[in-house]
């Protein structure tokens, strides 16, 4: 089966301004691709540890590349090591899965929708709304929360068909079966 996925990214460059740090970024063997919003504060220490484990880097100081190698080395366990604010997605071409995760406090948002024939995600609602494949409806309970409290708690969003990944959580999406499983990786 051919490639039936797309990852895009609109970049705000802060740490590594080099063209090699553009996203989506792939690892050396092209198994993994990442799109990442945020900052990993301890990326320098993690990079040194990963170099000691034989990981290769093409950038001088990209926290995105560190995150990509951390997932390739430790899998879901990489989340325990991260200090920062983030929302990211890593596509695994070999397993046909997408791994999405959000920082512990939920500083960076991550919206997603899944249907029998499509999985989409974004750090904002607007891209998901612009590329809608089905009619959208306002979520009445989410609207009530917003009007009463001024915010919408996870996993709800103002759009019934779109959900928010909870803080300190990750999800694994099986692209072959279009199934999602969500777990927490941290609790205060």
C-alpha positions as MATLAB code, in Angstrom:
seq = 'XXXXXXXXXXXXXXXXXXXXXXXXXXXXXXXXXXXXXXXXXXXXXXXXXXXXXXXXXXXXXXXXXXXXXXXXXXXXXXXXXXXXXXXXXXXXXXXXXXXXXXXXXXXXXXXXXXXXXXXXXXXXXXXXXXXXXXXXXXXXXXXXXXXXXXXXXXXXXXXXXXXXXXXXXXXXXXXXXXXXXXXXXXXX';
ca = [
       0.000    0.000    0.000;
       1.378    3.399   -0.966;
       1.804    6.437    1.207;
      -1.580    7.793    2.188;
      -0.558   10.361    4.752;
       0.576   13.945    4.854;
       2.363   15.947    7.533;
       2.678   19.698    7.285;
       4.195   22.334    9.489;
       4.261   26.105    9.698;
       7.525   26.964   11.391;
       8.313   29.545   14.035;
      12.090   29.191   14.310;
      13.571   30.011   17.692;
      16.320   27.554   18.647;
      17.800   26.256   15.376;
      17.439   28.569   12.369;
      19.319   26.196   10.046;
      17.484   24.708    7.046;
      18.307   21.205    8.391;
      15.948   21.896   11.284;
      12.886   22.401    9.059;
       9.788   20.365    9.837;
       8.356   17.903    9.240;
      11.699   16.273    9.993;
      12.685   12.678    9.258;
      15.186   10.443   11.008;
      18.128    8.887    9.131;
      16.385    5.754    7.891;
      13.161    7.682    7.068;
      11.098    5.444    9.356;
       9.944    8.334   11.552;
       8.733   11.834   10.712;
       7.908   14.483   13.300;
       6.037   17.741   13.500;
       6.538   19.539   16.794;
       5.206   22.672   18.472;
       7.002   23.829   21.595;
      10.379   23.728   23.254;
      12.294   20.973   25.054;
      14.251   22.725   27.807;
      16.614   19.828   28.559;
      17.389   18.968   24.929;
      21.146   19.583   25.340;
      21.443   16.943   28.075;
      19.216   14.522   26.160;
      21.280   15.055   22.988;
      24.487   14.125   24.843;
      22.857   10.982   26.220;
      21.534   10.019   22.783;
      24.945   10.598   21.170;
      26.335    8.154   23.751;
      23.773    5.608   22.572;
      24.904    5.981   18.946;
      22.239    8.339   17.619;
      23.247   10.542   14.695;
      22.326   14.194   14.300;
      22.452   16.437   11.236;
      21.694   19.618   13.154;
      23.867   21.361   15.698;
      21.177   22.100   18.264;
      17.640   21.237   17.199;
      15.338   20.174   20.004;
      13.090   18.681   17.300;
      15.811   16.302   16.177;
      16.549   15.390   19.803;
      12.856   14.595   20.308;
      12.787   12.466   17.151;
      15.857   10.467   18.270;
      14.495   10.194   21.824;
      11.325    8.547   20.515;
      13.348    6.256   18.235;
      15.484    5.210   21.210;
      13.043    5.078   24.143;
       9.605    4.966   22.494;
       6.805    6.186   24.776;
       9.373    6.251   27.603;
      10.862    9.406   26.084;
       7.989   11.372   27.624;
       9.295   10.682   31.136;
      12.566   12.409   30.201;
      11.173   15.552   28.551;
      11.112   18.907   30.327;
       9.307   21.575   28.400;
       6.115   22.637   26.713;
       5.117   20.669   23.667;
       2.599   19.074   21.400;
       3.970   16.768   18.728;
       3.168   13.950   16.347;
       5.509   11.236   15.129;
       4.587    9.118   12.134;
       6.000    5.572   12.096;
       5.941    4.443    8.464;
       6.930    0.864    9.322;
       4.166    0.286   11.882;
       1.669    2.632   10.155;
       1.013    4.480   13.404;
       1.010    8.058   14.616;
       2.161    8.852   18.134;
       0.850   12.164   19.500;
       1.695   13.682   22.864;
       1.107   16.799   24.903;
       3.148   18.393   27.708;
       2.408   17.757   31.369;
       0.522   20.969   32.116;
      -1.097   21.344   28.703;
       0.610   24.583   27.694;
       0.553   23.533   24.033;
      -2.803   22.373   22.662;
      -3.330   19.378   20.387;
      -6.628   18.886   18.569;
      -7.512   15.753   16.625;
     -10.306   14.029   14.813;
     -10.612   10.436   13.765;
     -13.105    8.718   11.511;
     -13.151    5.347    9.718;
     -11.174    6.812    6.814;
      -9.176    9.699    8.254;
      -7.055   10.914   11.150;
      -6.081   14.571   11.382;
      -4.444   16.671   14.069;
      -3.285   20.229   14.640;
      -2.175   22.571   17.397;
      -5.065   24.849   16.399;
      -8.695   24.287   15.403;
      -8.535   26.400   12.236;
      -6.601   23.950    9.999;
      -8.976   21.131   10.922;
     -11.967   23.315   10.143;
     -10.529   24.421    6.798;
     -10.006   20.856    5.625;
     -13.262   19.413    6.815;
     -14.590   16.361    5.017;
     -17.902   16.373    6.842;
     -20.320   18.955    8.210;
     -19.367   20.457   11.569;
     -21.643   20.943   14.535;
     -21.203   23.028   17.656;
     -20.826   20.851   20.732;
     -23.646   22.037   23.046;
     -21.966   20.925   26.285;
     -18.659   22.557   25.256;
     -20.514   25.779   24.451;
     -22.127   25.713   27.903;
     -18.735   25.236   29.575;
     -17.326   28.137   27.596;
     -20.197   30.482   28.426;
     -20.183   29.610   32.143;
     -16.460   29.126   32.856;
     -14.692   30.869   29.944;
     -12.919   27.710   28.770;
     -13.678   24.249   27.412;
     -12.249   21.291   29.362;
     -10.552   18.423   27.548;
     -11.327   16.240   25.723;
     -14.061   18.519   24.371;
     -13.694   21.262   21.803;
     -16.294   23.702   20.537;
     -16.709   21.414   17.504;
     -18.395   18.107   18.278;
     -16.312   16.114   15.792;
     -12.942   17.401   17.114;
     -11.368   16.529   20.461;
      -8.448   17.859   22.531;
      -5.768   15.500   23.769;
      -5.607   15.938   27.572;
      -2.451   17.364   29.162;
       0.168   14.798   30.254;
      -1.282   12.337   27.768;
      -0.297   10.566   24.609;
      -2.180    8.632   21.982;
      -1.236    5.937   19.543;
      -3.229    5.905   16.335;
      -3.318    2.749   14.241;
      -3.662    4.083   10.693;
      -4.539    0.657    9.258;
      -7.592    0.273   11.512;
      -8.200    3.966   12.305;
      -8.253    3.293   16.033;
      -6.895    5.522   18.759;
      -5.792    4.607   22.274;
      -5.084    7.357   24.809;
      -3.041    7.045   28.008;
      -1.658    9.379   30.685;
       2.087    9.398   31.207;
       2.232   11.736   34.217;
       0.095   12.768   37.178;
       0.855   15.540   39.612;
];
